[in-house]
Amino acid sequence: MTVIEEGAKKSSVLWLTLDRPRLAWHAFHEGAVYLVTGGGEQELPGLAGLAEVHVTLRSKDNGALLAEFDAPVSVVDVAAEPEAVAALAKERLNAPDTEHLTERWARDSTVLRLTLPAS
């Protein structure tokens, strides 16, 4: 497992360079990072329209820089990738509608996949 995969798997947050550096919670699933934005979830302005985004991973233990890289961004079809969306939903803390979370995301939010660089 690479430093990037290990960092993305152990920590549930990362930094994205958008209009400014933005902290975002995510889920690691099958070698990719999944995020959700909009519809009452974290606001990551412009991310869905990017071809790639600069990502910074920090240590969960001490905040030290683990890795920086550019990752391709793709919009996820919630119905086509239920396992990935379920992994993301599992990481969503304090959701007001846990029972219907993925349905709300499909309707009101954008789920995104960041493809990690090959080792």
C-alpha positions in Angstrom: 0.0 0.0 0.0 1.4 3.4 -0.9 1.7 6.4 1.4 -1.2 8.0 -0.4 -3.5 5.0 -0.1 -2.6 4.5 3.6 -3.1 8.2 4.4 -6.5 8.3 2.6 -7.6 5.2 4.3 -6.6 6.1 7.8 -7.8 9.7 7.8 -11.3 10.8 7.0 -10.3 14.3 5.9 -8.1 15.8 3.3 -7.4 19.2 1.9 -8.4 20.3 -1.7 -7.1 23.3 -3.5 -10.2 25.0 -4.9 -11.0 28.8 -4.6 -8.9 28.4 -1.4 -7.6 25.4 0.5 -10.7 23.5 1.7 -10.9 20.7 4.3 -13.2 17.9 3.1 -14.3 14.7 4.7 -14.2 11.6 2.5 -14.2 7.8 2.3 -11.6 5.6 0.8 -13.0 2.8 -1.2 -11.3 0.4 -3.6 -8.3 2.6 -4.3 -10.2 5.9 -4.8 -11.4 8.7 -2.6 -15.1 9.6 -2.6 -16.6 12.9 -1.5 -20.0 14.5 -1.5 -20.8 18.2 -2.1 -23.9 20.4 -2.1 -27.4 19.7 -1.1 -26.8 20.5 2.6 -23.4 18.7 2.6 -19.9 20.2 2.6 -19.5 22.9 0.0 -16.7 22.3 -2.4 -17.3 25.0 -4.9 -16.3 24.2 -8.5 -15.0 20.7 -7.7 -17.5 18.9 -9.9 -16.4 21.0 -12.9 -12.7 20.3 -12.6 -10.8 17.7 -14.6 -8.4 17.3 -11.6 -7.8 18.8 -8.2 -4.7 19.3 -6.0 -5.0 17.1 -2.9 -3.0 17.3 0.4 -3.0 14.5 2.8 -1.9 15.0 6.4 -1.2 12.5 9.2 -4.2 11.7 11.4 -1.9 11.3 14.3 0.1 14.6 14.2 -1.0 16.6 11.2 2.4 16.2 9.4 2.3 16.4 5.6 2.0 12.9 4.1 1.6 13.6 0.4 0.5 16.1 -2.2 -0.8 15.1 -5.6 -3.1 16.0 -8.4 -6.1 13.7 -8.7 -8.5 13.3 -11.6 -12.1 14.2 -10.6 -15.2 12.3 -11.9 -18.9 12.6 -11.0 -20.3 9.3 -9.6 -23.6 7.9 -10.7 -25.0 7.0 -7.2 -27.2 4.2 -8.6 -24.3 2.6 -10.5 -21.8 2.6 -7.6 -23.9 1.6 -4.5 -20.9 0.1 -2.6 -18.8 3.2 -2.9 -21.8 5.5 -1.9 -22.5 3.2 1.1 -18.9 3.5 2.2 -19.2 7.3 1.9 -22.5 7.3 3.8 -20.9 5.2 6.6 -18.3 8.1 7.1 -21.0 10.8 7.3 -21.3 11.8 10.9 -24.4 13.3 12.4 -26.5 13.3 9.3 -30.0 14.5 10.0 -31.5 11.8 7.7 -29.3 8.8 8.0 -32.0 6.4 6.8 -32.5 8.3 3.5 -29.1 9.8 3.1 -28.1 8.2 -0.2 -31.5 9.0 -1.7 -31.0 12.7 -0.8 -27.5 12.6 -2.2 -28.8 11.2 -5.5 -31.4 14.0 -5.6 -29.7 17.0 -4.2 -25.9 16.5 -4.0 -23.0 15.5 -6.2 -20.9 12.5 -5.3 -17.4 12.6 -6.7 -14.5 10.2 -7.1 -10.8 11.2 -6.9 -8.6 8.7 -8.6 -5.4 8.2 -6.6 -2.1 8.1 -8.5 -0.7 4.7 -9.4 2.1 3.5 -7.1 
